[in-house]
Amino acid sequence: MNWTIVAVGIYLVVLIAVCLRIIFETHSTNKTLAYLLFCFFIPVVGIAFYLTFGINYWRIKKYNTKKEQAVRLLEQLKSTIPDFDETSTGKVDKNAAEYTELAAMLIKDPGSPLTTNNRIQLLINGEQKFPVLMQAIREAKHHVHVEYYIYEYDETGTALVNLLIQKAEQGVQVRFIYDDFGSPSIKKKTEERMRKAGVEIHPFHKVHFYFLANRINYRNHRKIVVIDGRTGFVGGINVSDKYVNKSGPQFSGKLFWRDTHVRIDGPAVNYLQYLFMCDWNFCCPQPLTPTLDYFTGSVETACGTYVQIAASGPDSSQPAILFSILQAIYLAKEEILITTPYFIPGDSVLEALRVAAISGLTVKLLVPGKADSRIVNAASKSNYTDLLIAGVEIYLYQRGFVHAKTLVTDGRLTVAGTANMDHRSFELNFEVNAIIYDIKVAADMRNVFFKDLEDAVKIDKEAWVNRPWYRVLPERACRLFSPVL
């Protein structure tokens, strides 16, 4: 018997079976083609990659359970918490009335109410965020709920842990969720020290074998802090010293990190609390029961800012974050300003931006001059030519690394949160964005955007379009695999 022929035959059978599964189970055409090309042109490795990362085993199993739990919790909140009703988009002032389609979509799915009487504070970079966050935690009376993708046990991380321990010892309920893949700095001793003080801490997914675990592909990328059910924080800044830009000659060689976070005081915090509870009840054996102690929501404020929370993940019935971004682009009439560290958004967003630019809208995109991943950077660059030809202005940030995830349209609507403009954020990760319907907030974010452009270089359309083929080819090749990056 010729064992080589047998082995080839078995491999072909496996290849055909895997390809059929890719065709039937993968909904995105681009992702289907990418997986098929990977399996055909990189034998064995391509199949192993798909079986490890391409099949959403957890969505089939545990994520379905998580989704069912979230639906039950949402219905319970709507019936028991006064601020958790489905606010009518027909009873809003001019700040939000222009975006009734967007608001209605988020009310329907994922069930996020349109809330008013919120107070918003933009926090630019870690040097603004962490003092405000720490002070808010110091003032906590009932509970502090913390959820981060990246936690590093450095100066910033140590200060946060010490403060959480202090609050727990004062009798405040403290709960901490971290992503095990993004936060390897949380050691067993740190967890033991926190638990001993009364802090409840759990990984969202416990990862044992990093190179084999499928759950690595489905990361909890959210950054949520909820304090006493009244104050919330959300945005792009994780817990790490690298997000804090310190002055002085000893820090002259440190990479400047440009990022954006948002503090929310008001009823919009209720939905952040709901998301935290959904994630907590998924990863913790002692589930949280919703009571008015966790959903106070209202604060005394003269601000009437309308806010909605868009959230999505592998347990979502619809890609709410992707749809909300598309709707924001569709509803824009004059200007679209986007800042993102990773720009591989897929055809739907690319086409929406091109249509907007061709229709006469001002469309500006700010991305890093130097990315932290060559492959992702190359795939991102492969999208620039079509955008530039359509009239989109693309700027490369030069001062350091821009990690902010923001969108401003027409000086009226602001989106800020954790989601990048890429397939991972739209389809694979657990993400959360704040949708802010307010002229003043949009004006402030718009000013921040144009301030950032002072540290950026605009891509010359003619020079970019006429680059030599050997510069374009690697980018086009990486673009083939963009759905799986």
C-alpha positions as CSV (number, residue, x, y, z in Angstrom):
1,M,0.0,0.0,0.0
2,N,1.3,3.4,-1.0
3,W,1.0,5.4,2.3
4,T,1.7,8.7,0.5
5,I,-1.3,8.3,-1.7
6,V,-3.4,7.4,1.4
7,A,-2.2,10.4,3.3
8,V,-2.9,12.7,0.3
9,G,-6.4,11.2,0.0
10,I,-7.2,11.7,3.6
11,Y,-5.9,15.3,3.4
12,L,-8.1,16.0,0.4
13,V,-11.1,14.6,2.2
14,V,-10.4,16.8,5.2
15,L,-9.7,19.8,3.0
16,I,-13.1,19.4,1.2
17,A,-14.9,18.9,4.5
18,V,-13.3,22.0,6.0
19,C,-14.0,24.1,2.8
20,L,-17.7,23.0,2.9
21,R,-17.9,24.0,6.5
22,I,-16.3,27.4,5.7
23,I,-18.9,28.0,2.9
24,F,-21.9,27.0,5.0
25,E,-20.9,28.5,8.4
26,T,-19.1,31.8,7.5
27,H,-21.6,34.6,6.6
28,S,-19.1,37.2,5.4
29,T,-18.1,36.7,1.7
30,N,-14.7,38.3,2.3
31,K,-14.0,36.2,5.3
32,T,-15.1,33.0,3.4
33,L,-12.7,33.8,0.5
34,A,-9.9,34.6,3.0
35,Y,-10.3,31.3,4.8
36,L,-10.6,29.3,1.6
37,L,-7.5,30.9,0.2
38,F,-5.6,30.2,3.4
39,C,-6.6,26.6,3.4
40,F,-5.8,26.0,-0.3
41,F,-2.5,27.9,-0.5
42,I,-1.0,27.1,2.9
43,P,-1.6,23.3,3.4
44,V,-2.2,22.0,6.9
45,V,-1.5,25.3,8.5
46,G,-4.5,26.9,6.9
47,I,-6.8,24.2,8.0
48,A,-5.3,24.2,11.5
49,F,-5.8,28.0,11.7
50,Y,-9.4,27.8,10.7
51,L,-10.2,25.0,13.1
52,T,-8.6,26.9,15.9
53,F,-9.7,30.5,15.2
54,G,-12.3,30.3,12.5
55,I,-15.0,28.3,14.3
56,N,-16.9,30.2,17.0
57,Y,-17.2,27.2,19.4
58,W,-18.1,29.5,22.2
59,R,-20.9,31.3,20.3
60,I,-22.4,27.9,19.6
61,K,-22.2,26.9,23.3
62,K,-21.6,29.4,26.1
63,Y,-22.3,32.5,24.1
64,N,-25.8,31.3,23.4
65,T,-26.3,30.9,27.1
66,K,-24.9,34.3,27.8
67,K,-27.2,35.9,25.2
68,E,-30.2,34.2,26.9
69,Q,-29.1,35.5,30.3
70,A,-28.7,39.0,28.9
71,V,-32.2,39.0,27.4
72,R,-33.8,37.9,30.7
73,L,-31.8,40.5,32.6
74,L,-32.8,43.3,30.2
75,E,-36.5,42.4,30.5
76,Q,-36.2,42.3,34.3
77,L,-34.6,45.7,34.3
78,K,-37.2,47.3,32.0
79,S,-39.9,46.1,34.4
80,T,-38.3,47.0,37.7
81,I,-36.0,50.0,37.1
82,P,-37.8,53.2,36.2
83,D,-34.9,54.6,34.0
84,F,-34.8,51.5,31.9
85,D,-37.9,51.9,29.8
86,E,-37.6,52.2,26.0
87,T,-37.5,56.0,25.7
88,S,-39.6,57.3,22.7
89,T,-37.4,58.9,20.1
90,G,-40.4,61.1,19.1
91,K,-40.0,63.1,22.4
92,V,-36.5,64.5,22.1
93,D,-35.2,68.0,21.4
94,K,-33.2,69.1,18.3
95,N,-29.9,67.7,19.6
96,A,-31.2,64.1,19.1
97,A,-34.2,64.6,16.8
98,E,-32.0,64.6,13.7
99,Y,-30.8,61.1,14.6
100,T,-34.1,59.3,15.4
101,E,-33.2,56.5,13.0
102,L,-30.0,55.8,14.8
103,A,-31.6,56.1,18.2
104,A,-34.5,53.8,17.2
105,M,-32.2,51.2,15.9
106,L,-30.2,51.0,19.2
107,I,-33.5,50.9,21.2
108,K,-34.7,47.9,19.1
109,D,-31.4,46.0,19.2
110,P,-29.5,45.8,21.5
111,G,-32.3,47.4,23.6
112,S,-30.3,50.4,24.7
113,P,-32.6,53.3,25.8
114,L,-32.1,56.8,24.7
115,T,-31.3,58.7,27.9
116,T,-31.2,62.4,28.7
117,N,-30.0,64.6,31.6
118,N,-26.4,63.2,31.3
119,R,-23.3,65.1,32.0
120,I,-20.3,64.3,29.8
121,Q,-16.6,64.9,30.4
122,L,-14.0,64.2,27.7
123,L,-10.8,62.8,29.1
124,I,-7.8,63.2,26.7
125,N,-5.0,60.7,27.4
126,G,-4.2,58.9,30.6
127,E,-2.9,61.9,32.4
128,Q,-6.4,63.4,32.4
129,K,-8.3,60.1,32.8
130,F,-6.6,58.5,35.8
131,P,-6.8,61.4,38.3
132,V,-10.5,61.8,37.5
133,L,-11.1,58.0,37.7
134,M,-9.2,57.6,41.0
135,Q,-11.0,60.5,42.6
136,A,-14.4,59.1,41.5
137,I,-13.5,55.7,43.1
138,R,-12.4,57.4,46.3
139,E,-15.8,59.0,46.6
140,A,-17.6,55.6,46.0
141,K,-20.1,54.8,48.8
142,H,-21.8,51.5,47.6
143,H,-19.9,49.8,44.8
144,V,-17.2,50.0,42.2
145,H,-17.4,47.8,39.1
146,V,-14.3,47.6,36.9
147,E,-13.9,45.8,33.6
148,Y,-10.7,46.2,31.5
149,Y,-9.1,44.5,28.5
150,I,-5.5,45.3,29.5
151,Y,-4.3,45.6,33.1
152,E,-0.6,46.0,33.7
153,Y,0.8,45.8,37.2
154,D,3.0,48.9,36.9
155,E,2.8,52.2,38.7
156,T,-0.7,53.0,37.4
157,G,-2.0,49.5,37.9
158,T,-0.6,49.2,41.4
159,A,-2.2,52.5,42.4
160,L,-5.6,51.3,41.1
161,V,-5.3,47.9,42.9
162,N,-4.3,49.6,46.1
163,L,-7.3,52.0,45.9
164,L,-9.7,49.2,45.1
165,I,-8.4,47.2,48.1
166,Q,-8.8,50.3,50.3
167,K,-12.4,50.8,49.2
168,A,-13.2,47.1,49.8
169,E,-11.8,47.3,53.3
170,Q,-14.1,50.3,53.9
171,G,-17.1,48.1,53.1
172,V,-17.6,49.2,49.5
173,Q,-18.5,46.4,47.1
174,V,-15.7,46.0,44.5
175,R,-15.8,43.8,41.5
176,F,-13.2,43.4,38.8
177,I,-13.4,41.7,35.4
178,Y,-10.3,41.4,33.3
179,D,-9.5,39.7,29.9
180,D,-7.1,36.9,30.6
181,F,-5.4,37.3,27.2
182,G,-5.0,41.0,27.4
183,S,-4.0,41.1,31.1
184,P,-1.2,38.6,31.8
185,S,0.2,41.0,34.4
186,I,-2.5,40.0,36.9
187,K,-0.6,37.3,38.8
188,K,-2.0,34.8,41.2
189,K,-0.5,36.8,44.2
190,T,-2.2,40.0,43.1
191,E,-5.6,38.2,42.8
192,E,-5.1,36.6,46.2
193,R,-4.2,39.9,47.8
194,M,-7.3,41.5,46.3
195,R,-9.6,38.7,47.3
196,K,-8.3,38.7,50.8
197,A,-9.2,42.4,51.1
198,G,-12.7,41.6,49.8
199,V,-12.4,42.5,46.1
200,E,-14.2,40.0,43.9
201,I,-12.0,39.5,40.8
202,H,-12.5,37.1,37.9
203,P,-11.1,36.7,34.3
204,F,-13.7,36.9,31.6
205,H,-12.3,33.8,29.9
206,K,-9.6,31.8,31.6
207,V,-7.0,31.0,29.0
208,H,-4.8,27.9,29.7
209,F,-3.1,27.3,26.3
210,Y,-2.7,30.5,24.4
211,F,-1.6,29.0,21.1
212,L,-4.5,26.6,21.0
213,A,-7.4,28.3,22.8
214,N,-10.2,29.3,20.4
215,R,-11.5,31.8,23.0
216,I,-8.4,34.0,22.3
217,N,-10.2,35.0,19.2
218,Y,-13.1,36.4,21.2
219,R,-11.7,38.9,23.5
220,N,-13.4,41.2,26.0
221,H,-12.1,44.5,24.7
222,R,-14.4,46.6,26.9
223,K,-13.2,49.2,29.3
224,I,-16.0,50.0,31.7
225,V,-16.0,51.4,35.2
226,V,-19.3,52.0,37.0
227,I,-19.4,53.7,40.4
228,D,-22.5,53.7,42.6
229,G,-24.6,53.3,39.6
230,R,-24.3,57.0,38.9
231,T,-20.9,57.6,37.3
232,G,-19.4,55.6,34.4
233,F,-16.2,55.6,32.4
234,V,-15.8,54.2,28.9
235,G,-13.2,54.7,26.1
236,G,-9.9,53.5,24.7
237,I,-7.6,53.8,27.7
238,N,-6.6,50.6,29.5
239,V,-4.8,50.4,32.8
240,S,-1.1,50.9,32.0
241,D,1.7,53.5,32.4
242,K,2.0,53.7,28.6
243,Y,-1.2,55.6,28.4
244,V,0.2,58.4,30.7
245,N,2.4,60.9,29.0
246,K,4.7,62.3,31.7
247,S,6.9,65.4,31.2
248,G,10.5,65.7,32.0
249,P,13.9,64.7,30.5
250,Q,13.7,61.2,31.9
251,F,10.6,60.5,29.8
252,S,11.9,62.1,26.6
253,G,12.3,58.7,24.8
254,K,8.9,57.4,25.8
255,L,6.3,56.9,23.1
256,F,3.6,59.5,23.2
257,W,0.2,57.8,23.5
258,R,-2.8,59.7,22.2
259,D,-6.1,58.3,23.5
260,T,-9.7,59.4,24.4
261,H,-12.0,58.4,27.3
262,V,-15.4,59.6,28.4
263,R,-16.9,60.1,31.9
264,I,-20.7,59.9,32.0
265,D,-22.8,61.0,35.0
266,G,-26.5,60.2,34.5
267,P,-29.0,57.6,33.5
268,A,-26.9,56.4,30.5
269,V,-24.7,54.7,33.2
270,N,-27.6,52.2,33.7
271,Y,-26.8,50.5,30.4
272,L,-23.1,50.3,31.2
273,Q,-24.1,48.7,34.5
274,Y,-26.3,46.3,32.6
275,L,-23.3,45.3,30.4
276,F,-21.1,44.8,33.4
277,M,-23.7,42.6,35.0
278,C,-24.1,40.5,31.9
279,D,-20.3,40.0,31.7
280,W,-20.1,39.4,35.4
281,N,-22.9,36.8,35.5
282,F,-21.2,35.0,32.6
283,C,-17.8,34.7,34.2
284,C,-18.6,34.5,37.9
285,P,-20.3,31.6,39.7
286,Q,-22.1,34.1,42.1
287,P,-24.4,36.1,39.8
288,L,-25.4,39.7,40.5
289,T,-29.1,40.4,41.1
290,P,-30.3,43.8,39.8
291,T,-31.6,46.1,42.4
292,L,-32.1,49.9,42.7
293,D,-28.8,50.1,44.6
294,Y,-27.0,49.3,41.3
295,F,-29.3,51.4,39.0
296,T,-29.6,54.8,40.6
297,G,-28.9,56.5,37.3
298,S,-30.2,60.0,37.8
299,V,-27.9,62.8,39.0
300,E,-28.5,66.4,39.7
301,T,-27.3,68.2,36.6
302,A,-28.3,71.1,34.5
303,C,-27.1,69.2,31.4
304,G,-29.7,67.7,29.2
305,T,-27.3,65.6,27.1
306,Y,-28.8,62.7,25.3
307,V,-26.6,59.5,25.4
308,Q,-27.1,55.9,24.2
309,I,-24.7,53.0,24.6
310,A,-24.0,50.7,21.6
311,A,-22.6,47.3,22.5
312,S,-21.9,44.1,20.6
313,G,-20.0,40.9,20.8
314,P,-20.1,37.2,19.8
315,D,-23.3,36.9,21.8
316,S,-25.1,39.7,19.9
317,S,-28.0,39.0,17.5
318,Q,-26.9,42.0,15.4
319,P,-23.5,43.9,15.0
320,A,-24.9,46.9,16.8
321,I,-21.6,48.8,16.8
322,L,-21.0,48.4,13.1
323,F,-24.6,49.3,12.3
324,S,-24.5,52.4,14.5
325,I,-21.3,53.6,12.8
326,L,-22.9,53.0,9.4
327,Q,-26.1,54.8,10.4
328,A,-24.0,57.8,11.7
329,I,-22.2,58.0,8.4
330,Y,-25.5,57.7,6.4
331,L,-27.1,60.5,8.4
332,A,-24.2,62.9,8.1
333,K,-24.9,66.0,5.9
334,E,-21.7,68.0,6.0
335,E,-18.7,66.5,7.8
336,I,-17.3,63.1,9.1
337,L,-14.2,63.0,11.3
338,I,-12.8,59.6,12.2
339,T,-9.9,58.7,14.5
340,T,-8.9,55.0,14.7
341,P,-5.7,53.1,15.4
342,Y,-6.8,50.1,13.2
343,F,-8.6,50.7,9.9
344,I,-9.8,47.5,8.2
345,P,-13.6,48.1,8.4
346,G,-14.9,46.0,5.5
347,D,-16.7,46.9,2.4
348,S,-19.8,48.4,4.0
349,V,-18.0,51.2,5.9
350,L,-15.6,51.8,3.0
351,E,-18.4,52.2,0.5
352,A,-20.3,54.5,2.9
353,L,-17.3,56.8,3.3
354,R,-16.7,56.8,-0.4
355,V,-20.3,57.7,-1.1
356,A,-20.2,60.5,1.5
357,A,-17.0,62.0,0.0
358,I,-18.3,61.7,-3.6
359,S,-21.5,63.4,-2.5
360,G,-19.6,66.4,-1.3
361,L,-19.2,65.8,2.4
362,T,-15.9,66.6,4.1
363,V,-14.5,63.2,5.2
364,K,-11.3,63.1,7.2
365,L,-9.6,60.0,8.6
366,L,-6.8,60.1,11.2
367,V,-4.7,56.9,11.6
368,P,-1.3,56.1,13.1
369,G,1.8,57.1,11.1
370,K,3.4,54.0,12.6
371,A,1.2,51.1,13.6
372,D,2.1,48.4,16.2
373,S,1.5,45.6,13.6
374,R,3.1,45.6,10.2
375,I,0.5,43.2,8.7
376,V,-2.5,45.1,10.1
377,N,-0.8,48.4,8.9
378,A,-0.3,47.0,5.4
379,A,-3.9,45.7,5.2
380,S,-5.1,49.1,6.4
381,K,-3.1,50.9,3.7
382,S,-4.6,48.8,1.0
383,N,-7.9,50.7,1.6
384,Y,-6.4,54.2,1.1
385,T,-6.3,54.4,-2.6
386,D,-10.0,54.1,-3.3
387,L,-10.8,56.4,-0.4
388,L,-8.4,59.1,-1.7
389,I,-9.7,58.9,-5.2
390,A,-13.3,59.4,-3.8
391,G,-12.1,62.5,-2.0
392,V,-11.5,61.3,1.6
393,E,-8.6,63.1,3.3
394,I,-6.3,60.7,5.2
395,Y,-3.9,61.9,7.8
396,L,-1.0,60.0,9.4
397,Y,-0.4,60.8,13.1
398,Q,3.3,61.6,13.7
399,R,3.7,62.6,17.4
400,G,3.4,59.0,18.7
401,F,0.7,56.4,18.5
402,V,-2.9,57.4,18.2
403,H,-5.1,54.8,19.9
404,A,-8.4,56.9,20.2
405,K,-11.6,55.5,18.7
406,T,-13.8,58.4,17.9
407,L,-16.3,59.6,15.3
408,V,-17.8,63.1,15.0
409,T,-20.4,64.1,12.4
410,D,-21.7,67.5,11.5
411,G,-20.5,69.0,14.8
412,R,-23.5,67.4,16.5
413,L,-23.0,63.6,17.0
414,T,-20.0,62.0,18.8
415,V,-19.1,58.4,19.1
416,A,-16.4,57.4,21.6
417,G,-15.6,54.0,23.0
418,T,-13.5,50.8,22.7
419,A,-14.3,49.7,19.1
420,N,-11.7,50.0,16.4
421,M,-12.7,50.3,12.7
422,D,-11.9,46.7,12.0
423,H,-13.4,43.2,11.6
424,R,-12.2,42.2,15.0
425,S,-14.1,44.9,16.8
426,F,-17.2,44.6,14.6
427,E,-17.5,40.8,14.7
428,L,-15.2,39.1,17.2
429,N,-14.6,41.2,20.3
430,F,-16.9,42.4,23.1
431,E,-17.0,46.1,22.6
432,V,-18.9,49.2,23.8
433,N,-19.3,52.8,22.5
434,A,-21.0,55.8,23.8
435,I,-23.2,57.7,21.3
436,I,-23.5,61.3,22.4
437,Y,-26.1,63.6,20.9
438,D,-24.8,67.0,21.9
439,I,-23.5,70.1,20.1
440,K,-21.1,71.2,22.8
441,V,-19.5,67.7,23.3
442,A,-19.2,67.4,19.5
443,A,-17.6,70.8,19.3
444,D,-15.1,69.8,22.0
445,M,-14.3,66.5,20.2
446,R,-14.0,68.3,16.9
447,N,-11.5,70.7,18.4
448,V,-9.5,67.7,19.7
449,F,-9.5,66.2,16.2
450,F,-8.2,69.3,14.5
451,K,-5.6,69.7,17.3
452,D,-4.4,66.2,16.5
453,L,-4.2,67.1,12.8
454,E,-1.4,69.6,13.8
455,D,0.7,66.5,14.6
456,A,-0.2,64.6,11.5
457,V,0.8,64.5,7.8
458,K,-1.8,64.5,5.1
459,I,-1.3,61.8,2.4
460,D,-0.8,63.3,-1.0
461,K,-3.4,61.6,-3.3
462,E,-1.3,61.8,-6.5
463,A,1.9,60.4,-4.9
464,W,0.0,57.6,-3.1
465,V,-2.0,56.5,-6.2
466,N,1.2,56.4,-8.3
467,R,3.3,54.4,-5.9
468,P,5.4,51.6,-7.5
469,W,3.8,48.1,-7.8
470,Y,6.3,46.6,-5.3
471,R,5.0,48.9,-2.6
472,V,1.4,48.1,-3.4
473,L,1.6,44.3,-3.8
474,P,2.4,43.5,-0.1
475,E,-0.5,45.6,1.0
476,R,-2.9,43.9,-1.4
477,A,-1.7,40.5,-0.3
478,C,-2.3,41.4,3.4
479,R,-5.7,42.7,2.4
480,L,-6.7,39.2,1.4
481,F,-6.4,38.1,5.0
482,S,-7.9,41.2,6.5
483,P,-11.1,39.5,7.6
484,V,-9.1,37.2,9.9
485,L,-6.6,39.7,11.3
